Amino acid sequence: MGKFIMPSLGSQMIEAKLVKWLVEPGDSVKKGDIIGEIDTEKGLIDIEVFEDGVITELVAKEGDVVPVGSVMAVIDGKGETKKEKVELTEAPEEKKEKVTGNGEQKIPAGKPKSKEKEVSLHRIKASPLARRVAEDLDVDISKVEGSGVGGTIHRKDVEAFAQQATADETFEKEVEMAEKISTMETQKNMRQSIATAMSRSNREIPHYYLETEIDMKAPLEWLEEQNKKRPVNERLLPPVLLIKAVANSLTEVPELNGFWTDEAMHIEEGIHVGFAISLRQGGLVIPAILNADLKSLDEIRTEFVDMVMRAREGHLRSRELSSATITITSLGERGAEKVYGVIYPPQVALVGFGKITERPRAVDGSIGIRPVLSTVLAGDHRATDGHTGSRFLETLNDHLQHPDTL
């Protein structure tokens, strides 16, 4: 028997509310399947299972506030599901033909005809006054159920229908307002969570900052040539190159890939690059592209685009939010030229990219205008120092100057 526990999605998370189960006892699941939704300070998060098996018990109930590490469900790695048993017992019955006493096949009764079909077959029975009232109230009289003889529609039927429609509309508006209030509360909680984490970071982590300027002429020209050969929806984006270049650089300078815990640096084997995504409704999330160093640019592009869409729809997975070993923040074309980021604990480094700007630079003994990207590394001085950080930035620059090797 395996146990599925409430995952931790950050150092500040201590509990989360179970919103909905997407499975029930007897369901067969595979590693990576989404089995439920939890409500956290980062919004609604999809939780995924980490082993194959059969759900034997749902310990946590929908609406429960579950502490991190508490058992939420029990999973049996072996066994057959209830659904399989039902199919085995019911399948033969489904194949039996139902016959009458004289041997003729019995034809099952059809479903009742819809209101629309009835209307198309029969003239609507309604009093002249009912029709005038329906027109005045903008009511589709074909949807009104008559209370008169033979289903004849009277004035009172139309007025009752209109009143109910108004009540339904009012209810929908109240639900919409409640959802807006809930969204505002989620934004507030997200901001508080970010503030708490950043306050802890500033308080506990001795930051050092190293800045460099990367000539982006070669990578941008390479991107342009590559994208000429691609459909619009498959074109590579500059952030994809940055993610891949950072991941490849960490294979050569692994000291920045990991966590500071128990007063020691723990270098992680997997390179999971977190990317800060700003949400339209406010706040940000930092999901990770797992094992980014092992993936191609196309694979990263696909995951990146999908992740941004799901982040803004509120459908990120728990593993994506809890696995980042380093964080990238990129301000894009409309951002500032430089960004001095704050490390997200327990990570030990953050890479900040500003917007690409054209500046005069000396290249091969002559001055020219080049597209330049200001890059700032924030490092945890307990884990690394300026020498290590400088090696990382030099390696990053080298990878970006040779985009064909990424």
Secondary structure, DSSP 8 states (H G I E B T S, - for coil): -EEEE----STT--EEEEEEES--TT-EE-TT-EEEEEEETTEEEEEE-SS-EEEEEE-S-TT-EEETT-EEEEEESSS--HHHHHHHHHHHHHH---B-TTS-B---------HHHHHHHS---B-HHHHHHHHHTT--GGG----SGGG-B-HHHHHHHHHHHHHHHHHHHHHHHHHHHHHHHHHHHHHHHHHHHHHHHHHH--EEEEEEEEE-HHHHHHHHHHHHTS-GGG---HHHHHHHHHHHHHHH-GGGSEEEETTEEEE-SS--EEE-EE-TTS-EE--EETTGGGS-HHHHHHHHHHHHHHHHHT-EEHHHHH--SEEEEE--TTS-S-------TTB-EEEEEEEEEEEEEEETTEEEEEEEEEEEEEEETTT--HHHHHHHHHHHHHHHH-GGG-
